[in-house]
Amino acid sequence: MDSLELTYTVPLVYGEDGTIRIRGSRVTLDSIIHAFQQGATAEQIRDSFSSVTLGDIYGAIAYYLEHRARVDAYLTRQEQAAQEARQMHAQRPEVIAFRERIRLRRRGVGQA
């Protein structure tokens, strides 16, 4: 009699930067879960991320549903880190100068 294997390897891996991604792709767990939380089905998520399989998307969602508190804490840390990076980037002198050039251009200053 054939038996079913009752273990499943989660399709998630940690990147060198600590970001969790779908194995074999650059798609982050964050992207999958945010889409899922917005009401997207696994099939709709697959349409947005063609480099991952439907099985991997379902696996990531299943992992999230089984470990919701831990994944939510991870997502919160990721969002905080992203916000800090945006703030640091916005304070760089070349970014400030670039934004000022854009503001002037939008106002029509300096155009011939």
N, C-alpha and C positions, 0 to 999 in steps of 0.2 A: 504494500500500500504506500502510495506517495504521501508525503506529509508536507505541509506548508511551513516555510521558515517563518518564525514568529518574531524575528528581530528585524529592525529597519535602521539603516545608517542614515542619520540626519544629513541632509545635503548642504550643511553649513560649515564654513571654515573661517578661522581668524586670519586676517591679513597681517602683514608686518606692522601696520599702523594701528592695529587693534580693532579695525573695522570688521564686522562679520559680513561675509559675502556668501552668495550661492556658489557652491563648489564648481570650479571650472569656468567661472564667469567673473565679470566685474560688477555684477548687480548686487547691491547691498541688501541685507535683511531689512534695513530701514525702509528702502523703497518698496519692497514687497508688503511689509506690514502697514505702511502709511496708505498704500492703495487699498489694502484689505479693510482698513479702518474707515476709509471713505466710501465703502460699500461695493468696491469692485469685486467681481468674481475671479476665481483663479484663471479662467479662460480670458477674461478681459485683461488681467495682469499680464498674461502670456502674450497678448497682442502688443503690449507696450515694451516687453522685454523678450525679444525673439531669441536671445542667446541662452535662455534657460528653458528647461522642459516643464511641461505641465506637472509632472510628478514631483519635480524639485520645488515648484511653487506650492503644491499641496503639502509637501513635506515641511517647508518653512512655516506655512500657516499652522499645521498641526503642532509643530514645535512651539510656536507662539501660544497656541491655545493651552498646551500642557504646562507651559512655563511663563504664563502671562506676567506675573509680578517681576520676575527676573528680566524678561525682555523689555518690559516697560521701563524698568530702572536703567537698562542699557540704552534705550532710546532717549531717555531724559539726559543721560550723560553725553550722548552723541550730539544732541541739540545744544546743550550748554557749550560743548567744545566748539561747535560750528559758530555759535554766537560770539564766543571769545575770538575766534579766528577772524570773523568779519569785522569786529571792533578793532583788532590790531591792524588789519589790512587797511581799514579806513583812515587810520592815523598816519600812514606812511606818507612822507612828503610828496613823492611822485604821484600818489593817488589823489592827494589834495589838489595838486597842481592840475592834474588831468580833469578832475571834476570842475575846477574853476574855468578851464578852457571850454568845457562843454556848456557850462552856464552862460558864458559870454557868447558863445556861438548861437545858443538858443535865443538870446536876446538880440542877436544881430550885430553885436559889437565887434568891430574889427573886420567886418565884411566889406568888400569893395563894391 
